[in-house]
Amino acid sequence: MSTPLGLLGSAATAVVLLVLLAGCAAHLTRPAALPGALRAHAVLPGRAVGPAARVVTVAECLLVAAGTAALLGRHRSGLTAVLAAAAALFACYALYTRHALATGRGGPCGCSRAEVPLSGWVTGRAWAFAALALLGLLVSAGPGTPPEGAAETAVVALVALTFATLLWMLPAAMTQPGAETRSLPSGTPQPPERGTRSTPPARALRPVHLPDPVVPPRPGTAPVAGGRQPWTS
């Protein structure tokens, strides 16, 4: 039976490998997303955007392959090297996004197939991945033992899949739909929401003056101005 520290390190390692796999799959299935995001950030020179995107994709795919092989073969030294490289890669992601945000640049993050805008949540997620990679590195290099048996392996896989999914979806979940719209000055009517009809403003009603009723005079009496009958007893 493995120790709690070994289970924790195994779960952290699995989270890192799952995230690298998700990033690699997203960049391979949508190859134009990452170069387009790098161009929108305008941090790198134009001629360096394409090579940088290819280097990132190849690095993620190689780390996934090497980490999976080391994990299945129980090679501690190989797994330690993969986790160290993954921690450095995620730290570079965090520093890059922090620099882009600090200089007022925006655009999509380019980390997945979804159009997730660059935000502080993207930077925080990258730091969280780097911390998990360091945790797995420390456990794999220490006395921790990997999970033994089907039950422990299933628990570690379930925990890793849950945390990887939550962290991967965090920036998209924390992005407000109306964050990119410009704020209108006070007194300006707000645009109608989608699916609702816009009603024109109500107009002020003007008072209508009706003429005095005309009463016909009785026989034998003279008409009075205004149409009213004189008071008779």
C-alpha positions as CSV (number, residue, x, y, z in Angstrom):
1,M,0.0,0.0,0.0
2,S,1.4,3.4,-1.0
3,T,1.7,6.3,1.4
4,P,-0.6,9.4,1.2
5,L,2.3,11.4,0.0
6,G,2.9,9.0,-2.8
7,L,-0.8,9.2,-3.8
8,L,-0.7,13.0,-3.7
9,G,2.4,13.1,-5.9
10,S,0.9,10.6,-8.3
11,A,-2.3,12.6,-8.6
12,A,-0.3,15.8,-9.2
13,T,1.8,14.1,-11.9
14,A,-1.3,12.7,-13.6
15,V,-2.9,16.2,-13.6
16,V,0.2,17.6,-15.3
17,L,0.2,14.9,-18.0
18,L,-3.5,15.3,-18.6
19,V,-3.2,19.1,-19.0
20,L,-0.2,18.7,-21.4
21,L,-2.3,16.1,-23.4
22,A,-5.2,18.5,-23.6
23,G,-3.0,21.4,-24.8
24,C,-1.2,19.2,-27.3
25,A,-4.5,17.9,-28.7
26,A,-6.0,21.4,-28.9
27,H,-2.9,22.8,-30.8
28,L,-2.9,19.8,-33.2
29,T,-6.6,19.9,-34.0
30,R,-6.7,23.7,-34.3
31,P,-3.2,24.7,-35.5
32,A,-4.2,28.3,-36.3
33,A,-5.4,29.1,-32.8
34,L,-2.0,29.6,-31.1
35,P,-0.3,31.6,-33.9
36,G,-3.4,33.8,-34.1
37,A,-3.3,34.4,-30.3
38,L,0.4,35.2,-30.4
39,R,-0.1,37.7,-33.2
40,A,-3.0,39.3,-31.2
41,H,-0.7,39.7,-28.2
42,A,2.0,41.4,-30.3
43,V,4.7,40.4,-27.8
44,L,6.9,38.4,-30.2
45,P,8.1,39.7,-33.6
46,G,6.0,38.6,-36.5
47,R,8.6,36.3,-37.9
48,A,9.0,34.5,-34.6
49,V,5.2,33.7,-34.1
50,G,5.2,30.6,-36.3
51,P,8.3,28.9,-34.9
52,A,7.3,29.7,-31.3
53,A,3.9,28.1,-31.8
54,R,5.5,25.0,-33.3
55,V,8.0,24.7,-30.5
56,V,5.3,24.9,-27.9
57,T,3.2,22.2,-29.6
58,V,6.2,19.9,-30.0
59,A,7.3,20.4,-26.5
60,E,3.9,19.5,-25.0
61,C,3.6,16.4,-27.2
62,L,7.1,15.2,-26.3
63,L,6.5,15.8,-22.6
64,V,3.3,13.8,-22.7
65,A,4.9,10.9,-24.5
66,A,8.0,10.9,-22.3
67,G,6.0,11.3,-19.1
68,T,3.6,8.5,-20.0
69,A,6.4,6.1,-20.8
70,A,8.3,7.0,-17.6
71,L,5.1,6.6,-15.5
72,L,4.2,3.2,-17.0
73,G,7.8,2.0,-16.8
74,R,8.2,3.3,-13.3
75,H,11.4,5.2,-14.2
76,R,11.8,7.8,-11.4
77,S,14.7,9.6,-13.1
78,G,12.8,10.0,-16.4
79,L,9.7,11.1,-14.6
80,T,11.6,13.6,-12.6
81,A,13.1,15.1,-15.7
82,V,9.7,15.4,-17.4
83,L,8.1,17.1,-14.4
84,A,11.0,19.5,-14.2
85,A,10.7,20.4,-17.9
86,A,6.9,20.7,-17.4
87,A,7.3,23.1,-14.4
88,A,9.6,25.3,-16.5
89,L,7.2,25.3,-19.4
90,F,4.2,26.3,-17.3
91,A,6.3,29.0,-15.5
92,C,7.1,30.4,-18.9
93,Y,3.4,30.4,-19.8
94,A,2.7,32.3,-16.6
95,L,5.4,34.9,-17.1
96,Y,4.4,35.4,-20.7
97,T,0.7,36.0,-19.9
98,R,1.6,38.2,-17.0
99,H,3.8,40.4,-19.2
100,A,1.1,40.6,-21.9
101,L,-1.5,41.7,-19.4
102,A,0.9,44.1,-17.7
103,T,1.6,45.9,-21.0
104,G,-2.1,46.2,-21.8
105,R,-2.2,43.6,-24.5
106,G,-5.3,41.4,-24.9
107,G,-6.7,38.7,-27.2
108,P,-7.4,35.0,-26.8
109,C,-5.1,32.9,-24.7
110,G,-4.5,30.3,-27.5
111,C,-4.3,27.5,-25.0
112,S,-7.4,25.5,-26.1
113,R,-9.9,25.2,-28.9
114,A,-12.3,27.6,-27.2
115,E,-12.0,31.4,-27.5
116,V,-10.9,32.1,-24.0
117,P,-9.7,35.7,-23.5
118,L,-6.4,36.4,-21.9
119,S,-6.9,37.2,-18.2
120,G,-5.4,36.9,-14.7
121,W,-7.1,33.5,-14.4
122,V,-5.0,32.2,-17.3
123,T,-1.8,33.3,-15.5
124,G,-3.0,31.8,-12.2
125,R,-3.8,28.5,-13.8
126,A,-0.3,28.3,-15.3
127,W,1.2,28.9,-11.9
128,A,-1.0,26.2,-10.5
129,F,0.2,23.7,-13.1
130,A,3.8,24.7,-12.4
131,A,3.2,24.1,-8.7
132,L,1.6,20.7,-9.3
133,A,4.6,19.7,-11.5
134,L,7.0,20.7,-8.8
135,L,5.0,18.7,-6.2
136,G,5.1,15.6,-8.4
137,L,8.8,16.2,-9.0
138,L,9.5,16.3,-5.3
139,V,7.5,13.2,-4.5
140,S,9.0,11.2,-7.4
141,A,12.5,12.2,-6.4
142,G,11.8,11.4,-2.7
143,P,10.7,8.3,-0.8
144,G,7.1,8.4,-2.1
145,T,5.8,5.2,-3.7
146,P,3.3,5.1,-6.7
147,P,-0.2,3.7,-6.3
148,E,-0.4,-0.1,-6.1
149,G,-3.4,-2.1,-7.1
150,A,-6.5,-1.3,-9.1
151,A,-8.3,0.5,-6.3
152,E,-5.5,3.1,-5.6
153,T,-4.9,3.6,-9.3
154,A,-8.6,4.3,-9.9
155,V,-8.7,6.8,-7.1
156,V,-5.7,8.6,-8.3
157,A,-7.0,8.7,-11.9
158,L,-10.4,10.0,-10.7
159,V,-8.9,12.7,-8.6
160,A,-6.5,13.7,-11.3
161,L,-9.2,13.9,-14.0
162,T,-11.4,16.0,-11.8
163,F,-8.8,18.5,-10.8
164,A,-7.4,18.7,-14.4
165,T,-10.9,19.4,-15.8
166,L,-11.7,22.0,-13.2
167,L,-8.4,23.9,-13.7
168,W,-8.6,23.6,-17.4
169,M,-12.1,25.1,-17.5
170,L,-11.4,27.8,-14.8
171,P,-10.5,30.8,-17.1
172,A,-13.5,30.2,-19.3
173,A,-15.9,29.8,-16.4
174,M,-14.6,33.0,-14.7
175,T,-14.9,35.1,-17.8
176,Q,-17.9,37.5,-17.7
177,P,-19.9,37.5,-21.0
178,G,-20.3,41.4,-20.9
179,A,-16.7,42.1,-19.9
180,E,-15.7,43.1,-23.5
181,T,-18.5,45.6,-24.1
182,R,-17.9,49.2,-23.6
183,S,-19.6,51.1,-20.8
184,L,-22.1,53.6,-21.9
185,P,-22.3,57.1,-20.3
186,S,-25.0,57.7,-17.7
187,G,-28.4,58.5,-19.2
188,T,-27.8,56.6,-22.4
189,P,-30.5,53.9,-23.0
190,Q,-29.1,50.4,-22.7
191,P,-29.3,48.2,-25.8
192,P,-31.9,45.5,-25.6
193,E,-30.8,42.0,-24.8
194,R,-31.0,39.3,-27.4
195,G,-34.3,37.6,-27.8
196,T,-36.3,40.6,-26.4
197,R,-38.2,43.3,-28.3
198,S,-37.2,46.9,-27.9
199,T,-40.2,49.1,-27.0
200,P,-40.1,52.8,-27.9
201,P,-40.3,55.3,-25.0
202,A,-43.7,56.4,-23.9
203,R,-44.8,59.8,-25.1
204,A,-46.2,62.4,-22.7
205,L,-50.0,62.8,-23.0
206,R,-51.3,66.3,-23.8
207,P,-54.5,67.5,-22.1
208,V,-57.4,67.6,-24.5
209,H,-59.8,70.6,-24.0
210,L,-63.4,69.7,-25.0
211,P,-65.8,72.5,-26.0
212,D,-68.7,73.4,-23.7
213,P,-71.9,71.5,-24.5
214,V,-74.5,73.6,-26.4
215,V,-78.0,73.3,-24.8
216,P,-80.9,74.4,-26.9
217,P,-83.0,77.2,-25.3
218,R,-86.4,76.4,-23.9
219,P,-89.4,77.9,-25.7
220,G,-90.1,81.4,-24.5
221,T,-86.5,82.1,-23.2
222,A,-83.6,83.9,-24.8
223,P,-80.4,82.0,-25.3
224,V,-77.5,82.8,-23.0
225,A,-73.9,83.1,-24.1
226,G,-71.9,79.9,-23.4
227,G,-74.9,77.6,-24.0
228,R,-76.1,77.6,-20.4
229,Q,-79.6,78.2,-19.4
230,P,-80.5,81.0,-16.9
231,W,-81.5,80.0,-13.4
232,T,-85.3,80.0,-13.1
233,S,-87.4,79.2,-10.1
